[in-house]
Amino acid sequence: MNFFVIADVHGCLHTFRKLLTHWRPAEEILVQLGDLVDRGNFSPETVELCRQLSQEYPEQTIFLQGNHDWGMARHRGPYRPFEPWLNWGGRETLLQYQEHYRAWLAPHAAWLGERPLFWQNDYVLFSHAGFAGVPDELDPTNNDGVLWRRGQLCNTGRLQVVGHTPTRSHKFERDSVSNTIYLDTGAADGYCLTGLRLSAEGMLLKAISVPTIPEDIHS
């Protein structure tokens, strides 16, 4: 099957829903690269939508973990609280849960904490921030690991598709040296959310961008 890949949603529910109308579940696997929560106005509803999609389409959905998702899961985990997350947008996210969706908070945090850090086949490698060939890349506390890396990635022999680092052009960008596509096009900053249609072999078939719907970021 082909892939339909979406990066950082950050609580932009309505923009995300609009982009999902282009997903073809019968012939595509939806890959979401993490960071469902924080910054936008609808983090609880965004996570719940993704949980529902994963239940309805278990063979056609892959939801990866981002650093914001990890922060929320850690804040609610056995070593809580995790104060740094509150400064990344977590404080506002908690308010959204407490005002309307208090019962969702614990199961959502647990679900986010269970998301895998990467997915790959013989041709493509999906993760939130990318592989750079450094030690302990799968340690979620590693600032150069797959949840946090900024800067040059390594060429893994596969096409890497990542989010995390917003592109300056607010369009998807490709680095030929590392064979990486950067897909965070700044939805939570008011620009757009982009979906990439890729073949199973990593060939780019189509890019679809949806401008951020103002309701998602302006109260």
C-alpha contacts under 8 A as a table, 3 or more apart, distances in Angstrom:
res1	aa1	res2	aa2	distance
1	M	27	E	5.66
1	M	28	E	5.38
1	M	29	I	6.60
1	M	199	S	7.21
1	M	200	A	5.94
2	N	27	E	6.43
2	N	28	E	4.64
2	N	29	I	6.23
2	N	197	R	7.10
2	N	198	L	5.72
2	N	199	S	4.42
2	N	200	A	4.92
3	F	28	E	4.97
3	F	29	I	4.69
3	F	30	L	5.93
3	F	31	V	6.77
3	F	196	L	7.72
3	F	197	R	5.66
3	F	198	L	5.04
3	F	199	S	6.15
3	F	200	A	6.61
4	F	23	W	6.35
4	F	28	E	6.12
4	F	29	I	5.99
4	F	30	L	4.83
4	F	31	V	6.04
4	F	195	G	6.32
4	F	196	L	5.51
4	F	197	R	4.63
4	F	198	L	6.43
5	V	30	L	5.94
5	V	31	V	4.64
5	V	32	Q	5.84
5	V	33	L	7.46
5	V	195	G	5.33
5	V	196	L	5.07
5	V	197	R	6.54
5	V	198	L	7.72
6	I	9	V	7.84
6	I	30	L	7.80
6	I	31	V	6.28
6	I	32	Q	4.88
6	I	33	L	6.29
6	I	183	L	7.27
6	I	193	L	7.58
6	I	194	T	6.22
6	I	195	G	4.82
6	I	196	L	6.80
7	A	32	Q	5.66
7	A	33	L	4.73
7	A	34	G	6.40
7	A	35	D	7.64
7	A	128	H	7.80
7	A	162	V	7.16
7	A	163	G	5.10
7	A	164	H	7.69
7	A	183	L	5.74
7	A	184	D	5.51
7	A	193	L	7.67
7	A	194	T	7.38
7	A	195	G	7.67
8	D	32	Q	7.85
8	D	33	L	6.63
8	D	34	G	5.95
8	D	35	D	5.07
8	D	36	L	6.38
8	D	163	G	6.16
8	D	164	H	6.70
8	D	184	D	5.75
8	D	186	G	7.88
8	D	187	A	7.37
8	D	193	L	7.81
9	V	12	C	5.62
9	V	13	L	7.60
9	V	16	F	6.68
9	V	34	G	7.75
9	V	35	D	6.21
9	V	36	L	5.08
9	V	37	V	7.26
9	V	187	A	6.57
9	V	188	A	7.15
9	V	193	L	7.19
10	H	35	D	5.66
10	H	36	L	4.68
10	H	37	V	4.52
10	H	38	D	5.21
10	H	39	R	5.79
10	H	40	G	5.46
10	H	43	S	6.79
10	H	187	A	7.58
10	H	188	A	6.04
11	G	36	L	5.83
11	G	37	V	5.04
11	G	38	D	6.00
11	G	39	R	6.56
11	G	40	G	4.25
11	G	41	N	5.78
11	G	42	F	4.56
11	G	43	S	3.99
11	G	44	P	7.56
11	G	45	E	7.74
11	G	46	T	5.71
11	G	188	A	7.75
11	G	216	D	7.18
12	C	15	T	5.61
12	C	16	F	6.10
12	C	40	G	5.19
12	C	41	N	6.63
12	C	42	F	6.12
12	C	43	S	7.40
12	C	46	T	7.33
12	C	187	A	7.13
12	C	188	A	6.68
12	C	212	T	7.54
12	C	213	I	7.81
12	C	216	D	4.80
12	C	217	I	6.98
13	L	16	F	5.06
13	L	17	R	6.09
13	L	41	N	7.96
13	L	42	F	5.76
13	L	43	S	7.47
13	L	45	E	6.90
13	L	46	T	5.34
13	L	216	D	6.48
14	H	17	R	5.06
14	H	18	K	6.23
14	H	213	I	6.55
14	H	215	E	7.76
14	H	216	D	6.49
15	T	18	K	5.18
15	T	19	L	6.31
15	T	193	L	6.99
15	T	210	V	6.69
15	T	211	P	7.24
15	T	212	T	5.58
15	T	213	I	5.53
15	T	216	D	7.27
16	F	19	L	5.15
16	F	20	L	6.13
16	F	193	L	7.21
17	R	20	L	5.03
17	R	21	T	6.69
18	K	21	T	5.51
18	K	22	H	7.82
18	K	210	V	7.29
19	L	22	H	5.82
19	L	23	W	7.54
19	L	193	L	7.43
19	L	194	T	7.54
19	L	195	G	7.03
19	L	208	I	7.72
19	L	209	S	7.48
19	L	210	V	6.20
20	L	23	W	5.16
23	W	28	E	7.08
23	W	30	L	7.20
24	R	27	E	5.73
24	R	28	E	5.50
25	P	28	E	5.19
25	P	29	I	6.58
25	P	30	L	7.50
25	P	57	Y	7.80
25	P	60	Q	6.43
28	E	60	Q	6.72
29	I	59	E	7.64
29	I	60	Q	4.31
29	I	61	T	5.46
29	I	62	I	7.29
30	L	60	Q	5.98
30	L	61	T	4.67
30	L	62	I	6.08
31	V	61	T	6.02
31	V	62	I	4.74
31	V	63	F	6.00
31	V	64	L	7.64
32	Q	62	I	6.29
32	Q	63	F	4.92
32	Q	64	L	6.06
33	L	63	F	6.53
33	L	64	L	5.13
33	L	65	Q	6.83
33	L	66	G	6.88
33	L	126	F	7.03
33	L	127	S	5.92
33	L	128	H	5.08
33	L	162	V	6.66
33	L	163	G	6.29
34	G	63	F	6.72
34	G	64	L	5.02
34	G	65	Q	4.59
34	G	66	G	4.00
34	G	67	N	7.60
34	G	69	D	7.01
34	G	127	S	7.96
34	G	128	H	5.78
34	G	163	G	7.73
35	D	38	D	7.71
35	D	65	Q	6.82
35	D	66	G	4.54
35	D	67	N	6.53
35	D	68	H	5.34
35	D	69	D	5.53
35	D	164	H	7.87
36	L	43	S	6.75
36	L	46	T	6.60
36	L	47	V	6.38
36	L	66	G	7.69
36	L	68	H	7.63
36	L	69	D	6.65
37	V	40	G	7.41
37	V	43	S	4.77
37	V	44	P	7.62
37	V	46	T	7.48
37	V	47	V	7.33
37	V	68	H	6.41
37	V	69	D	6.30
37	V	93	T	7.15
38	D	41	N	7.97
38	D	43	S	6.20
38	D	68	H	6.94
38	D	88	W	7.17
38	D	89	G	4.75
38	D	90	G	5.78
38	D	92	E	7.17
38	D	93	T	5.57
39	R	88	W	7.90
39	R	89	G	5.28
39	R	92	E	7.51
39	R	93	T	7.60
39	R	188	A	6.31
39	R	217	I	7.42
40	G	43	S	6.58
40	G	188	A	5.92
40	G	216	D	5.63
40	G	217	I	4.97
41	N	93	T	7.97
41	N	96	Q	7.66
41	N	215	E	7.71
41	N	216	D	5.30
41	N	217	I	5.68
41	N	218	H	7.42
41	N	219	S	7.08
42	F	45	E	5.49
42	F	46	T	6.10
42	F	96	Q	7.36
42	F	216	D	6.80
43	S	46	T	5.08
43	S	47	V	6.25
43	S	93	T	6.30
43	S	96	Q	7.34
44	P	47	V	5.35
44	P	48	E	6.18
44	P	93	T	7.70
44	P	96	Q	6.97
44	P	97	Y	6.22
44	P	101	Y	6.98
44	P	104	W	7.39
44	P	105	L	7.77
44	P	108	H	7.91
45	E	48	E	5.05
45	E	49	L	6.08
46	T	49	L	5.18
46	T	50	C	6.40
47	V	50	C	5.15
47	V	51	R	6.19
47	V	108	H	6.78
48	E	51	R	5.02
48	E	52	Q	6.18
48	E	108	H	7.40
49	L	52	Q	5.14
49	L	53	L	6.20
50	C	53	L	4.97
50	C	54	S	6.09
50	C	63	F	7.80
51	R	54	S	5.15
51	R	55	Q	6.36
51	R	111	W	7.92
52	Q	55	Q	5.13
52	Q	56	E	6.09
53	L	56	E	5.02
53	L	57	Y	5.68
53	L	58	P	7.62
53	L	61	T	7.25
54	S	57	Y	5.27
54	S	58	P	5.01
54	S	60	Q	7.96
54	S	61	T	5.80
54	S	62	I	7.59
54	S	63	F	7.90
55	Q	58	P	5.48
57	Y	60	Q	5.22
57	Y	61	T	6.06
58	P	61	T	5.83
63	F	115	R	6.39
63	F	116	P	7.49
64	L	115	R	5.25
64	L	116	P	5.21
64	L	117	L	5.69
64	L	118	F	6.35
64	L	119	W	7.86
64	L	127	S	6.84
64	L	128	H	7.13
65	Q	69	D	6.01
65	Q	70	W	6.58
65	Q	112	L	6.60
65	Q	113	G	7.35
65	Q	114	E	7.99
65	Q	115	R	5.06
65	Q	116	P	5.89
65	Q	117	L	5.43
65	Q	118	F	7.95
65	Q	127	S	7.98
65	Q	128	H	6.81
65	Q	147	L	7.68
66	G	69	D	5.17
66	G	70	W	6.15
66	G	117	L	7.69
66	G	128	H	5.44
66	G	129	A	7.92
66	G	147	L	5.70
66	G	164	H	7.69
67	N	70	W	4.96
67	N	71	G	6.07
67	N	128	H	7.82
67	N	140	P	7.80
67	N	147	L	5.08
67	N	148	W	6.55
68	H	71	G	4.97
68	H	72	M	6.32
68	H	85	W	7.29
68	H	88	W	7.51
69	D	72	M	5.24
69	D	73	A	6.23
69	D	109	A	7.77
69	D	112	L	5.75
69	D	113	G	7.07
70	W	73	A	5.07
70	W	74	R	6.03
70	W	112	L	6.86
70	W	113	G	5.93
70	W	140	P	7.72
71	G	74	R	5.14
71	G	75	H	6.04
71	G	82	F	7.18
71	G	84	P	7.96
71	G	85	W	5.28
72	M	75	H	5.04
72	M	76	R	6.39
72	M	85	W	6.66
72	M	90	G	6.96
72	M	109	A	6.12
72	M	112	L	7.91
73	A	76	R	5.30
73	A	77	G	5.90
73	A	109	A	4.52
73	A	110	A	6.11
73	A	112	L	6.17
73	A	113	G	5.02
74	R	77	G	4.76
74	R	78	P	7.63
74	R	79	Y	6.98
74	R	80	R	6.40
74	R	81	P	7.49
74	R	82	F	6.25
74	R	113	G	7.52
75	H	79	Y	7.39
75	H	80	R	4.80
75	H	81	P	4.70
75	H	82	F	4.37
75	H	83	E	7.24
75	H	85	W	7.18
76	R	79	Y	7.84
76	R	80	R	5.60
76	R	81	P	6.63
76	R	82	F	7.88
76	R	106	A	7.08
76	R	109	A	6.46
77	G	80	R	5.42
77	G	81	P	7.75
77	G	109	A	8.00
77	G	110	A	7.86
79	Y	82	F	7.51
82	F	85	W	6.11
82	F	86	L	7.65
83	E	86	L	5.54
83	E	87	N	7.49
84	P	87	N	5.59
84	P	88	W	7.06
85	W	88	W	5.22
85	W	89	G	7.02
85	W	90	G	5.38
85	W	91	R	7.78
86	L	89	G	5.85
86	L	90	G	4.06
86	L	91	R	4.54
86	L	92	E	7.87
87	N	90	G	6.25
87	N	91	R	6.72
88	W	91	R	7.86
89	G	92	E	5.59
89	G	93	T	6.36
90	G	93	T	4.83
90	G	94	L	6.08
91	R	94	L	5.26
91	R	95	L	6.47
92	E	95	L	5.07
92	E	96	Q	6.39
93	T	96	Q	5.11
93	T	97	Y	6.52
94	L	97	Y	5.12
94	L	98	Q	6.07
95	L	98	Q	4.98
95	L	99	E	5.98
96	Q	99	E	5.41
96	Q	100	H	6.50
96	Q	101	Y	7.20
97	Y	100	H	5.65
97	Y	101	Y	4.50
97	Y	102	R	4.99
97	Y	104	W	7.22
97	Y	105	L	6.27
98	Q	101	Y	6.00
98	Q	102	R	4.79
99	E	102	R	7.02
101	Y	104	W	5.42
101	Y	105	L	6.96
102	R	105	L	5.61
103	A	106	A	7.02
103	A	107	P	7.96
104	W	107	P	5.70
104	W	108	H	5.81
105	L	108	H	5.25
105	L	109	A	6.07
106	A	109	A	5.25
106	A	110	A	6.22
107	P	110	A	5.07
107	P	111	W	6.05
108	H	111	W	5.05
108	H	112	L	6.13
109	A	112	L	5.19
109	A	113	G	6.16
110	A	113	G	5.09
110	A	114	E	6.39
111	W	114	E	5.19
111	W	115	R	6.71
112	L	115	R	5.43
116	P	119	W	7.45
117	L	127	S	6.13
117	L	128	H	7.30
117	L	138	L	7.21
117	L	146	V	7.07
117	L	147	L	7.54
118	F	125	L	7.18
118	F	126	F	5.50
118	F	127	S	4.51
118	F	128	H	7.49
119	W	125	L	5.97
119	W	126	F	5.26
119	W	127	S	6.76
120	Q	123	Y	7.47
120	Q	124	V	5.57
120	Q	125	L	4.33
120	Q	126	F	6.09
121	N	124	V	5.65
121	N	125	L	6.73
122	D	158	R	7.00
122	D	201	E	7.74
123	Y	157	G	7.80
123	Y	158	R	4.90
123	Y	159	L	6.24
123	Y	200	A	7.33
123	Y	201	E	5.19
123	Y	202	G	5.92
124	V	158	R	4.99
124	V	159	L	4.62
124	V	160	Q	5.91
124	V	161	V	7.42
124	V	200	A	7.81
124	V	201	E	6.96
124	V	202	G	5.72
125	L	158	R	6.14
125	L	159	L	5.99
125	L	160	Q	4.75
125	L	161	V	6.33
126	F	130	G	7.64
126	F	160	Q	5.87
126	F	161	V	5.06
126	F	162	V	6.19
127	S	130	G	5.52
127	S	131	F	7.95
127	S	146	V	6.45
127	S	147	L	7.80
127	S	160	Q	7.71
127	S	161	V	6.71
127	S	162	V	5.44
127	S	163	G	7.63
128	H	146	V	6.11
128	H	147	L	5.62
128	H	148	W	7.94
128	H	162	V	5.13
128	H	163	G	5.25
128	H	164	H	5.93
129	A	145	G	7.50
129	A	146	V	4.87
129	A	147	L	5.20
129	A	148	W	5.73
129	A	149	R	5.34
129	A	150	R	7.30
129	A	162	V	5.39
129	A	163	G	5.78
129	A	164	H	5.31
129	A	165	T	7.23
130	G	145	G	7.42
130	G	146	V	4.91
130	G	147	L	7.50
130	G	149	R	6.53
130	G	153	L	6.46
130	G	160	Q	7.00
130	G	161	V	7.54
130	G	162	V	5.79
131	F	134	V	7.74
131	F	137	E	6.93
131	F	145	G	6.89
131	F	146	V	5.77
131	F	149	R	7.78
131	F	153	L	5.77
131	F	154	C	6.34
131	F	156	T	7.84
132	A	137	E	7.87
132	A	144	D	7.55
132	A	145	G	7.65
132	A	149	R	7.71
132	A	152	Q	6.86
132	A	153	L	4.18
132	A	154	C	4.59
133	G	137	E	7.56
133	G	153	L	7.51
133	G	154	C	6.00
134	V	137	E	6.11
134	V	144	D	7.16
134	V	145	G	7.50
136	D	139	D	5.45
136	D	142	N	7.11
136	D	145	G	6.91
137	E	140	P	7.81
137	E	142	N	6.76
137	E	144	D	6.79
137	E	145	G	4.00
137	E	146	V	5.77
138	L	142	N	7.74
138	L	145	G	5.95
138	L	146	V	6.16
139	D	142	N	5.40
139	D	145	G	6.45
140	P	143	N	7.99
140	P	145	G	6.73
140	P	146	V	7.42
140	P	147	L	6.14
140	P	148	W	7.96
141	T	145	G	7.65
142	N	145	G	4.98
142	N	147	L	7.91
142	N	148	W	7.15
143	N	147	L	7.66
143	N	148	W	5.11
143	N	149	R	6.05
144	D	147	L	7.86
144	D	148	W	5.72
144	D	149	R	4.32
144	D	150	R	7.12
145	G	148	W	5.53
145	G	149	R	5.43
146	V	149	R	6.04
147	L	164	H	7.93
148	W	164	H	7.54
150	R	165	T	6.74
152	Q	178	S	7.58
153	L	178	S	5.84
153	L	180	T	7.71
154	C	178	S	5.05
155	N	158	R	7.21
155	N	177	V	6.96
155	N	178	S	4.13
155	N	179	N	6.02
155	N	180	T	7.92
156	T	159	L	7.59
156	T	160	Q	7.72
156	T	178	S	7.49
158	R	179	N	7.33
159	L	179	N	5.37
159	L	180	T	5.77
159	L	181	I	7.58
159	L	202	G	6.45
160	Q	178	S	7.92
160	Q	179	N	6.31
160	Q	180	T	4.52
160	Q	181	I	6.23
161	V	180	T	5.70
161	V	181	I	4.80
161	V	182	Y	6.20
161	V	183	L	7.14
162	V	180	T	7.39
162	V	181	I	6.32
162	V	182	Y	5.22
162	V	183	L	6.02
162	V	184	D	7.70
163	G	166	P	7.23
163	G	182	Y	5.63
163	G	183	L	4.96
163	G	184	D	4.63
164	H	184	D	6.08
165	T	182	Y	7.31
165	T	184	D	6.20
166	P	170	H	7.20
166	P	182	Y	7.74
166	P	183	L	7.53
166	P	184	D	4.73
166	P	185	T	5.56
166	P	186	G	5.71
167	T	170	H	5.26
167	T	171	K	6.56
167	T	172	F	6.78
167	T	173	E	6.78
167	T	182	Y	6.91
167	T	183	L	7.41
167	T	184	D	6.21
167	T	185	T	5.65
167	T	186	G	7.35
168	R	171	K	7.79
169	S	172	F	7.71
169	S	173	E	7.89
169	S	185	T	7.69
170	H	184	D	7.66
170	H	185	T	4.32
170	H	186	G	6.08
170	H	191	Y	6.61
170	H	192	C	7.10
171	K	183	L	7.46
171	K	185	T	5.38
171	K	194	T	7.62
172	F	181	I	6.81
172	F	182	Y	5.61
172	F	183	L	4.83
172	F	184	D	7.02
172	F	185	T	6.30
172	F	194	T	7.44
173	E	181	I	5.69
173	E	182	Y	5.22
173	E	183	L	6.91
174	R	179	N	7.12
174	R	180	T	5.62
174	R	181	I	4.42
174	R	182	Y	6.21
175	D	178	S	5.92
175	D	179	N	5.59
175	D	180	T	5.19
175	D	181	I	6.45
176	S	179	N	4.68
176	S	180	T	6.75
177	V	180	T	7.89
183	L	194	T	6.89
184	D	187	A	7.64
184	D	193	L	7.45
184	D	194	T	7.55
185	T	191	Y	6.85
185	T	192	C	5.83
185	T	193	L	5.94
185	T	194	T	6.51
186	G	189	D	5.10
186	G	190	G	6.53
186	G	191	Y	5.23
186	G	192	C	5.76
186	G	193	L	6.76
187	A	190	G	5.40
187	A	191	Y	5.13
187	A	192	C	4.43
187	A	193	L	4.91
187	A	211	P	7.48
187	A	212	T	5.53
188	A	191	Y	7.29
188	A	192	C	7.98
188	A	212	T	7.47
188	A	216	D	7.94
188	A	217	I	6.56
189	D	217	I	7.89
190	G	211	P	7.58
190	G	212	T	5.39
190	G	213	I	7.85
190	G	214	P	7.36
190	G	217	I	7.14
191	Y	211	P	5.80
191	Y	212	T	5.60
192	C	209	S	6.18
192	C	210	V	5.32
192	C	211	P	4.07
192	C	212	T	4.78
193	L	209	S	5.61
193	L	210	V	5.34
193	L	211	P	6.44
193	L	212	T	6.61
194	T	207	A	6.93
194	T	208	I	5.56
194	T	209	S	4.19
194	T	210	V	6.31
195	G	207	A	5.81
195	G	208	I	5.17
195	G	209	S	6.33
196	L	204	L	7.23
196	L	205	L	7.61
196	L	206	K	5.94
196	L	207	A	4.61
196	L	208	I	6.45
197	R	204	L	6.25
197	R	205	L	5.34
197	R	206	K	5.03
197	R	207	A	6.22
198	L	201	E	7.66
198	L	202	G	5.47
198	L	203	M	5.35
198	L	204	L	4.68
198	L	205	L	5.39
198	L	206	K	7.22
199	S	202	G	5.12
199	S	203	M	5.08
199	S	204	L	6.63
199	S	205	L	6.79
200	A	203	M	7.45
204	L	207	A	7.84
212	T	216	D	7.23
213	I	216	D	5.74
213	I	217	I	7.66
214	P	217	I	5.65
214	P	218	H	5.80
215	E	218	H	5.35
215	E	219	S	6.63
216	D	219	S	7.74
